[in-house]
Amino acid sequence: MRLVKPSLEWKEQHENYIEEWGHERIVPSSMELSGFPTYEEYLKALDERIQGKGQWVPSSHYFLVNDVNQIVGMIDIRHELNEYLRTIGGHIGYSIRPSERKKGYASYLLKEALIICKELNIKQNLITCNEDNIGSAKVILNNGGIEEDLFITEEGLLKRRFWIAIN
Ligand SMILES: CC(C)(COP(=O)(O)OP(=O)(O)OC[C@H]1O[C@@H](n2cnc3c(N)ncnc32)[C@H](O)[C@@H]1OP(=O)(O)O)[C@@H](O)C(=O)NCCC(=O)NCCS
């Protein structure tokens, strides 16, 4: 398994992941392709996020790829927190493709992402999940997450907030 950055080379695999995902909003949202007429335009918009242009804080984005070059998971690392991220979004967002869940991949992906966070000098990582997302909470706990509180969004959604310290 390895982490790779989105590029034109991964276009078909990325589309295949989204096809398997179905109609729900893709997680992380930076990996959403709808609304972009071409993959090149998607990559251009992603680059604006990476550089922290406009409304975005600087970020890094990776696919988790297996030995047969299939994208198994996706992850976003936000390098700093704005008000929305501090309460709701957190530093990191991830997903695993439906057919590859419950095999330990998300726990592995977050572990690898925390190594990148160390390189980015993010010492305290905030990771959040919906109150009913038992799988995601376990992934965070598996990686040393310490729960701080439950945040209630304006829409009444309950968000569990965890911190992972990196030494
Ligand atoms: C949440 C998600 C990333 C988990 O991915 P995964 O690869 O299945 O996670 P893991 O295999 O590493 O599982 C970690 C633990 O959670 C458990 N788990 C995973 N999914 C679960 C579920 N739906 N219900 C209960 N437990 C679950 C696993 O059994 C494992 O338990 P263990 O540590 O006791 O062995 C995946 O379900 C997903 O992509 N969901 C949609 C997107 C999402 O919710 N992203 C997180 C946003 S905060």
The ligand as a MOL file (V3000), in Angstrom:
LIG
                    3D

  0  0  0     0  0            999 V3000
M  V30 BEGIN CTAB
M  V30 COUNTS 48 50 0 0 0
M  V30 BEGIN ATOM
M  V30 1 C -15.3130 5.2680 8.4630 0
M  V30 2 C -14.4440 4.5230 7.4730 0
M  V30 3 C -13.3410 5.4440 6.9550 0
M  V30 4 C -13.8220 3.3000 8.1790 0
M  V30 5 O -12.9530 2.6520 7.2670 0
M  V30 6 P -12.4770 1.1450 7.4940 0
M  V30 7 O -11.3220 0.8950 6.5790 0
M  V30 8 O -13.6370 0.2590 7.4170 0
M  V30 9 O -11.9420 1.2210 9.0010 0
M  V30 10 P -11.0430 0.1040 9.7290 0
M  V30 11 O -11.1370 -1.1800 8.9400 0
M  V30 12 O -9.6890 0.6560 9.9800 0
M  V30 13 O -11.8560 -0.1060 11.0710 0
M  V30 14 C -11.5090 0.4450 12.3180 0
M  V30 15 C -12.3990 -0.1710 13.3790 0
M  V30 16 O -13.7490 0.2690 13.1880 0
M  V30 17 C -14.6080 -0.8290 13.0170 0
M  V30 18 N -15.6180 -0.4350 12.0580 0
M  V30 19 C -15.4030 -0.0260 10.7930 0
M  V30 20 N -16.5830 0.2940 10.2130 0
M  V30 21 C -17.5240 0.0780 11.1560 0
M  V30 22 C -18.9330 0.2150 11.1680 0
M  V30 23 N -19.6070 0.6460 10.0780 0
M  V30 24 N -19.6000 -0.0870 12.3160 0
M  V30 25 C -18.9270 -0.5130 13.4060 0
M  V30 26 N -17.5960 -0.6640 13.4550 0
M  V30 27 C -16.9010 -0.3790 12.3410 0
M  V30 28 C -13.7350 -1.9490 12.5320 0
M  V30 29 O -14.2850 -3.2100 12.8120 0
M  V30 30 C -12.4660 -1.6850 13.3340 0
M  V30 31 O -12.6460 -2.1360 14.6540 0
M  V30 32 P -11.3880 -2.6070 15.5550 0
M  V30 33 O -10.4130 -1.4630 15.5860 0
M  V30 34 O -12.0160 -2.9130 16.8600 0
M  V30 35 O -10.8370 -3.7890 14.8210 0
M  V30 36 C -15.2980 4.0100 6.2510 0
M  V30 37 O -16.4120 3.3200 6.7420 0
M  V30 38 C -15.7800 5.1290 5.3270 0
M  V30 39 O -15.1080 5.4860 4.3660 0
M  V30 40 N -16.9490 5.6850 5.6440 0
M  V30 41 C -17.5250 6.7960 4.8510 0
M  V30 42 C -16.7060 8.0650 4.9860 0
M  V30 43 C -16.4850 8.4610 6.4300 0
M  V30 44 O -17.3500 8.3010 7.2700 0
M  V30 45 N -15.3030 9.0140 6.6820 0
M  V30 46 C -14.9260 9.4890 7.9930 0
M  V30 47 C -15.3660 10.8980 8.1370 0
M  V30 48 S -15.0330 11.4360 9.8030 0
M  V30 END ATOM
M  V30 BEGIN BOND
M  V30 1 1 1 2
M  V30 2 1 2 3
M  V30 3 1 2 4
M  V30 4 1 2 36
M  V30 5 1 4 5
M  V30 6 1 5 6
M  V30 7 2 6 7
M  V30 8 1 6 8
M  V30 9 1 6 9
M  V30 10 1 9 10
M  V30 11 2 10 11
M  V30 12 1 10 12
M  V30 13 1 10 13
M  V30 14 1 13 14
M  V30 15 1 14 15
M  V30 16 1 15 16
M  V30 17 1 15 30
M  V30 18 1 16 17
M  V30 19 1 17 18
M  V30 20 1 17 28
M  V30 21 1 18 19
M  V30 22 1 18 27
M  V30 23 2 19 20
M  V30 24 1 20 21
M  V30 25 1 21 22
M  V30 26 2 21 27
M  V30 27 1 22 23
M  V30 28 2 22 24
M  V30 29 1 24 25
M  V30 30 2 25 26
M  V30 31 1 26 27
M  V30 32 1 28 29
M  V30 33 1 28 30
M  V30 34 1 30 31
M  V30 35 1 31 32
M  V30 36 2 32 33
M  V30 37 1 32 34
M  V30 38 1 32 35
M  V30 39 1 36 37
M  V30 40 1 36 38
M  V30 41 2 38 39
M  V30 42 1 38 40
M  V30 43 1 40 41
M  V30 44 1 41 42
M  V30 45 1 42 43
M  V30 46 2 43 44
M  V30 47 1 43 45
M  V30 48 1 45 46
M  V30 49 1 46 47
M  V30 50 1 47 48
M  V30 END BOND
M  V30 END CTAB
M  END
